[in-house]
């Protein structure tokens, strides 16, 4: 296990991902990563090392080409703690792809394209959000996520300023991360006027989102609420989910995320596949799953490596014209740079 540092380009934050090196008995190496965005995410940091030290012996001697069985074994051994499980699960899928000589998206049912549209977020504290958004557009991005969730009127002003800077053709995703009450969300909707806007998880609960639905003319995308198949079915039955954000680490890895995605596709709900943040490792895994999604139901993914000043792994090319392309190598298709990984924290087995 490794824990490198990935500082943001603008110096505002540093990712501290946990990278799992999963070795098979034939010497083949699979790589996995989990990277919570901040300490505010439940279970993101607390006890991750203890959980990995518990799960490691559970997987020792098991066949990594059985990632679904391995995920079930992890869940039977430790309840919850999806973040550290995700890194191990991803490493097993990487080994599975390598063992069969195919890329991850081919394991997941095949390519429905070569690339997926990506976006970069504009944070709440970012100085000059309009100018920064315009820079992203000049790099080729056609979608931008804008963090909101403080004072609704000022949030609406930020959306208007960014829209003025980027023009009318760019899609904006206003993401509140559950920060609004129903009343605040209604105030924001009253103030904002934008024809290429979607709203991501304005309120925390499905009851609140159902109360807001009749007042919201924009597509609603759910993120934090999507933690299980039951949650997806509940949101669908209440007509509050125009789209879903499926985060790998939040669900425990590719195994569980793939099931949620299959349910969304069966229900005709658009889906965004991404991870909490991090490097080329988890981003490549998310891009593989996204590219295996039918194009008509595929939303953007986050270009997490664009945020950071360090390239942790090779294999995932930088975005071109705002799109990320799946690596062609087998498995996840990336390999970390040894110097960027830093010292090994611990080893099991």
N, C-alpha and C positions, 0 to 999 in steps of 0.2 A: 504494500500500500504506500502511496505517495500523496503528499499534499503541497503542490506547487503554489506559487503566488502569481496571479494574473491581474496586474494593475490596469485600471481603465486608462484609455488614452488621455482623457482630460484630468486625470488625477483624483476624480471624485469618489472612487471606490476601488476596492481590490477583491477580486474573486479568490476564494480559497477552496478550490475543488478537491475532492478526494478521488484519486485515480487508482483503479484496481488492475493489477497485472495478474491474469489468471493463466496458469501454465498447465498444459495437459501432460500426460505421462510420456508422450512422444516428443516433448520439447516445444511444441507449438504454443504460441502466446496469444491470448485474447485480451483486449483492453476495454475497460469500462470506466465510466466517470459519473459522479454525482456532484452537483454544484448548486446548492441553495443560494438564492440571490441575496438574502440577508437573514439576520437572526429572527426576523419577524415571522418566518414560516415555521409552523408547528412541527416539531420533530426533526427540523433540518440539521441542527447541530448537536442537540443534547444526546449524549450517549452513543454517537455514531461509531466510535472506536470499539466500545464494549460490544456493540451489536455485531460488528464485523469479526471481532475475535470469537464471538459465539457462533456465527454462521459459517466461518471458514472450516472448522472441523466437520460440520454437517455435510459440506460439499466435497470434502476430500475423499478421493476414491470413486466419486460418481462420474458418470459419463457426461461431459459438457455438451454433447450433441443431443441431450434430452433437456433443453432449457425449460420446458413447461413442467416436467417432473421436478426439476431442481427448484423452480419458483414455488411449487407446492410444498416442497420440503422446507424451504426457508420460512414460508408462512406458518407451517406447522410448528416450527421451532421458536419463532419470535413473532409475536403479534404486533402489527403496525410497523413503524420504522421503515417506511417505504424508501427513503433516500439512500441509506447504505445498501439495501437490497438491490436497488436499481443499478448500482455500479457492478455488482457481481452478476446480475442477470444480463447486463449488456456484454460483459466479458464472455459469458457462456454463448451468447448468440454470435459474437465475433468468431469464437472458435468453431461453432457449428458451420458458419458460412465458409470458413477456411477449409474445414474438413471436407466439405462437398465441392469446394472450388467455385462457389457462386457468391455474388454480392448479396447483401442483406435484403435489398428490395426484391430480389428474385426469390429468396426464401419466403418472403411475405406475399407471394402471389404474382410477382412480375412488375416490370416497369409500365407505368401509364404515361410516361414522359421521361425526359432526361433531366429536368431541373424543376425547382419549385420557387415561386416568388418569395422574396424575403423582405423583412423590414427591420429597421433599427428604431429604438425608442428614444423619445425626447423626455428626459426626466423632469420632475417637478422643480428641481433646483438648477436646471441648466440655464446659464446666462445666455441671453439672446436666442431664445428658442426658434424664432423665425429664421434667423440667419443660419443656424445649425441645420434646421430642416431643409433650407434651400441648398445647403452643401450636400446633404444626402441625396436630394433630387438630382443634383449635378453629377453625382456618382452613378446614377442610373436607377436608384430605388423609386418605385412607383407607389409604395405604401409606407406610411409612417405611423408608429404607435406613439400617442401622446398621453403621458401620465397626467391624470386629474385626481380630484378627490379631497380638495381642501375647501376653498370658498367657491361655491358654484358660479357666482357671477364672474369672478376672476378666471376660473377655469374656462368659461365660455369665451372670455376675452383672449385667452391664450390660443384657443382653437381658431378664433377669427384672425389673430395675428399670424399664425402659422399658415392658415389658408391663403391669406393675402400674399405671403412670401413664396408659396409653392405653386400657386395657380389652382385652377378648378379641376384639373384632371387627376390629381393625386388623391388616393384613398387615405383617409385618416381614421385611425382606430383610437377612440378615447377610452382609456383604461383606468378605472377608479380603484381596482383591487379591493372591492367591497367597502370602500371608505364612506360612501354616502348613506344617509338615512333615506327613506322614501321621500320625505319632504325635500331634502337637499337635491336628490336626483330630479325631482319635478322642477325645482328652481333652475337647475342646469338646463333641462330640456326646454323650459320657457325662454331662456336667454339665448340658447344656441340656435343657429340657422345655417345648416350645411347640407348639401345634397349628396355628398360622397363621404358620409360619416357612419361609422358603426360604434356601438357602445359595448364595452367589455366589463362584465361583472360590476355594475354600479352599486349593488347592495349585496349584503352577505347571504341572505336566506332566500329560498325559493318562495316563501310567503311574501317577502318584500318585493321580489321581482314580479310576482303575479299581480301585486297591487299596483306596480308601476307600469305593467305591460300596456294597459289601455291608454296611457298618457305618452307612450314612446313611439314616435313615428319611424325610428331608426332600427336597423337590425340589432338584436341583442345577442351577444356572444357570452357564454358562460365559461368560467375558468375555475375559480376556487370551489365552486359547488360540485364540480365533476370529479368525484372520488370513487365512483362505483357504477356498475351497470344499473343498479336500482336508482341512483341519482339521475342518470340519463333518461330512464323511462319516466321518472316522476316529472322531470323538467319538460319532456316531450308532451306528456299528458296534460300539463298545465299551459302549454303553448307559450313558454317563455324562452325557448332555446332556438334561435335562428341559426346559431353556430355554437361549436364547442371548441375550447382550447384543451388539448390533451397533452399534459406535461409528463414526461417519462418518469422523473424522480418522484413526482407527487403520487403516482400510481404504483410505484414499485418496480418500474422497468419496462422494457419492450414487451415482455410477455403479457402483462396486464393491459398496457396501453393498446396493444394490437386488438384485444378483445373489445375494449371500449370503442375503438375505431370501427370495428366490424358492425357493432350495434348502431353506431351513428349512421354509417353508410346504409344499413338496412332500413333505417327510419327516414332516410333522405335528408339528414342534417349535415350541413357543412362542418368541416373539422379542420382545425389548425393543430399540427403536430409540432411540438417543440420541447425544449427542456427549460429548466429554471435559469440557466445561464451556463457559463463555462467556456470550454475550448472547442477545438475541432473534433474532439472525440464524441462528445454527446451530441454536438450539432450534426455531425455526419450521420449518426444513428437516427436522429429525428428526420433528417432529409430522406434517408432510405425509406422510412415508414410513410412519410408524406408522399413520396413519388409512387408508392404502391397504392395510393388512394385515387379513386376515380377523379379525373380533372374537374368535373362539374361540381364536386363536393369538396375540393381542396382549397383551403385558405392559406394565407402566407405562413411562413415560419420565421422565427427570430434568427437574425444573423449575429449570434453572440460573439464570434471571433472578431467582428468588426469593432466591437466596443473596446477590446483590450490591446495592450501594447506589446504582448508577447505571443509568438506563435508556439503553441505547446506541441503540436503534432503536424506531420506532413501527410498529404493524401487528399485533403479537402481543399479545393482551390478557392481563392477569394471570390466573392460574388462578382458576376459580370452582368451589367445592365440590370442590377437589382435581383439577380437570380442565383441560387446555389445549385450546383450540379452534384449528383451522387458520385462518390469515388468509384472507380472501376475495379479496384482490387477486390479480392474475395473477403467476405465478412463485412465488418464496418468499413474497412478499407483505409484505415489511418494507422500511423505509427508514431509514437511520441519521440521527441528529441530528448536524449538522455540528459543533456545539460539543463534543459528546461524543467524536467521532472524534479530535479533536486534529489536529496538523499532519501533512501527508503525509510519509511517510518517503522514498519514492522513486517514480518513475514510469518505465514502460517503454513506449516508443513515443510 
